[in-house]
Each structure stands twice: as structure tokens, then as C-alpha cells.
């Protein structure tokens, strides 16, 4: 499933502005650059994979993995920022789980998540301390209510 187009950055000038005006955080495989976007109602994400990483097949594989990681994390992003994820050469050898862990760490360091480190879902608890029988959940919604969960295609 892809990140819907209304949540993507596509213009070269947007990428350049984020690198010039925004802040960035670096890990072994990734660079995360962000810039506040107060005029928007949601975050926008873009991805950069240069020819230094490898041929088109390799770049596309890394880019698909990064899009999936960001798409899965999007419901937890609480700030309206432009977010650019830049893949470094070690991202080619890294597995999906390693890339996901690195991206999450960078996002937490950048302050993209509200209540970073907290679980995204909690069950309501009755007076006895046991979960209530109604099956209701409280906390942050991670379903398709934001339009991301219904995207199709890559």
C-alpha cells in the first residue's frame, strides 16, 4: 500500500527548502530532515535515494521500504511538518526491521510523535484493573480514519 499523493512531497524546490531551512537527524542508514508547515492540516513526506546507493532496482526497493515505514507511522505523527527521508548506502544492506527501527528512533528524536514511546492503543480498564468487557479501545486511532489505511498500490 502506498502513501497517498496528498501526503507526499514531489517538488524539487520543497526538498531543497527542507534541506536549507529545516533541521536534520542522522543515523547509520538514514537522514531525517523536517521543516514546520503551520499552514497544513497534516504532515507531508518525501524520499530521496541517490545513484550512490545503486541501480534503479536497488533504489526503488529502498524507497518502497521507506514509504511503507512512513505510511505505517503516519497515524502517530502529531505535527504538521514536511518530512524528507534520505537513504544512505548502508540502507541497501539493512533489512526492513532495521530500517524501521532507525526511522522510528530518528522520528522520536525529531519530536514527530506525540507522547513518543507510549503505546498507540490501550484498552479501557474497569475498577478491578481488568479490561472492560465491551472491547472498546481508547488512545490514538491507527485505523483508516485519516485516509492512509485505504490506499492501494505502490
DRENMARLO-536257 format. One record per residue (C-alpha): y, z, x negated; residue number from 0. Coordinates in nm, 2 decimals. Layout:
N
Y	Z	X	NUM .
...
This chain:
154
0.00	0.00	0.00	0 .
0.34	-0.10	-0.13	1 .
0.67	0.08	-0.14	2 .
0.87	-0.08	0.15	3 .
1.15	-0.31	0.04	4 .
1.43	-0.09	0.19	5 .
1.33	0.18	-0.06	6 .
1.32	-0.05	-0.37	7 .
1.58	-0.13	-0.63	8 .
1.58	-0.50	-0.71	9 .
1.92	-0.60	-0.86	10 .
1.97	-0.61	-1.23	11 .
2.32	-0.45	-1.20	12 .
2.16	-0.15	-1.02	13 .
1.91	-0.10	-1.30	14 .
2.19	-0.13	-1.56	15 .
2.42	0.11	-1.38	16 .
2.14	0.37	-1.36	17 .
2.08	0.35	-1.73	18 .
2.45	0.37	-1.81	19 .
2.57	0.63	-1.56	20 .
2.26	0.83	-1.48	21 .
2.05	1.08	-1.66	22 .
1.71	1.02	-1.81	23 .
1.40	1.22	-1.90	24 .
1.12	1.11	-2.13	25 .
0.75	1.18	-2.17	26 .
0.48	1.01	-2.37	27 .
0.42	0.73	-2.13	28 .
0.73	0.71	-1.91	29 .
1.11	0.73	-1.89	30 .
1.26	0.85	-1.56	31 .
1.62	0.76	-1.51	32 .
1.81	0.88	-1.20	33 .
2.16	0.84	-1.06	34 .
2.30	1.02	-0.74	35 .
2.35	0.80	-0.44	36 .
2.55	1.00	-0.19	37 .
2.62	0.71	0.05	38 .
2.25	0.66	0.13	39 .
2.00	0.85	0.36	40 .
1.70	0.81	0.12	41 .
1.61	0.75	-0.24	42 .
1.56	0.41	-0.39	43 .
1.30	0.33	-0.66	44 .
1.27	0.06	-0.92	45 .
1.03	0.00	-1.20	46 .
1.06	-0.16	-1.55	47 .
0.77	-0.29	-1.76	48 .
0.88	-0.49	-2.06	49 .
0.69	-0.75	-2.26	50 .
0.63	-0.49	-2.53	51 .
0.37	-0.34	-2.30	52 .
0.16	-0.65	-2.29	53 .
0.10	-0.97	-2.10	54 .
0.18	-1.02	-1.73	55 .
-0.16	-0.89	-1.61	56 .
-0.11	-0.57	-1.80	57 .
0.25	-0.52	-1.69	58 .
0.16	-0.58	-1.33	59 .
-0.13	-0.33	-1.35	60 .
0.10	-0.06	-1.48	61 .
0.37	-0.15	-1.23	62 .
0.12	-0.13	-0.94	63 .
0.01	0.22	-1.06	64 .
0.37	0.34	-1.08	65 .
0.46	0.20	-0.74	66 .
0.16	0.39	-0.59	67 .
0.25	0.71	-0.76	68 .
0.61	0.69	-0.64	69 .
0.51	0.59	-0.29	70 .
0.28	0.89	-0.26	71 .
0.55	1.12	-0.39	72 .
0.83	0.98	-0.18	73 .
0.80	1.21	0.12	74 .
0.86	1.51	-0.11	75 .
1.17	1.36	-0.27	76 .
1.46	1.56	-0.12	77 .
1.76	1.40	-0.28	78 .
1.93	1.06	-0.23	79 .
1.91	0.91	-0.58	80 .
1.84	0.58	-0.74	81 .
1.52	0.63	-0.94	82 .
1.41	0.40	-1.22	83 .
1.07	0.45	-1.39	84 .
1.03	0.27	-1.72	85 .
0.68	0.24	-1.87	86 .
0.63	0.28	-2.24	87 .
0.34	0.13	-2.44	88 .
0.11	0.43	-2.40	89 .
0.12	0.38	-2.02	90 .
-0.12	0.09	-2.07	91 .
-0.40	0.31	-2.20	92 .
-0.32	0.60	-1.97	93 .
-0.53	0.63	-1.65	94 .
-0.38	0.67	-1.30	95 .
-0.42	1.05	-1.30	96 .
-0.24	1.09	-1.64	97 .
0.05	0.86	-1.53	98 .
0.07	1.06	-1.20	99 .
0.08	1.39	-1.38	100 .
0.35	1.27	-1.62	101 .
0.57	1.12	-1.34	102 .
0.54	1.45	-1.14	103 .
0.65	1.65	-1.44	104 .
0.94	1.42	-1.50	105 .
1.04	1.43	-1.13	106 .
1.03	1.81	-1.13	107 .
1.24	1.83	-1.45	108 .
1.49	1.59	-1.29	109 .
1.51	1.80	-0.97	110 .
1.39	1.53	-0.73	111 .
1.16	1.76	-0.53	112 .
1.30	2.04	-0.31	113 .
1.10	2.36	-0.38	114 .
0.93	2.20	-0.68	115 .
0.59	2.34	-0.74	116 .
0.53	2.46	-0.39	117 .
0.25	2.32	-0.17	118 .
0.35	2.04	0.06	119 .
0.16	2.18	0.36	120 .
0.10	2.53	0.47	121 .
-0.10	2.65	0.77	122 .
0.06	2.89	1.01	123 .
-0.08	3.24	0.97	124 .
-0.13	3.49	1.25	125 .
-0.07	3.87	1.23	126 .
-0.42	3.93	1.09	127 .
-0.35	3.70	0.79	128 .
-0.60	3.44	0.91	129 .
-0.49	3.08	1.00	130 .
-0.40	3.04	1.36	131 .
-0.65	2.86	1.58	132 .
-0.40	2.60	1.71	133 .
-0.43	2.39	1.40	134 .
-0.05	2.34	1.37	135 .
0.10	2.30	1.03	136 .
0.44	2.40	0.90	137 .
0.62	2.28	0.59	138 .
0.72	1.95	0.47	139 .
0.59	1.65	0.66	140 .
0.40	1.40	0.45	141 .
0.30	1.16	0.72	142 .
0.43	0.82	0.82	143 .
0.74	0.97	0.99	144 .
0.96	0.84	0.71	145 .
0.82	0.48	0.73	146 .
0.65	0.48	0.40	147 .
0.30	0.57	0.53	148 .
0.29	0.25	0.73	149 .
0.35	0.00	0.46	150 .
0.09	-0.27	0.40	151 .
0.02	-0.49	0.09	152 .
0.11	-0.45	-0.27	153 .
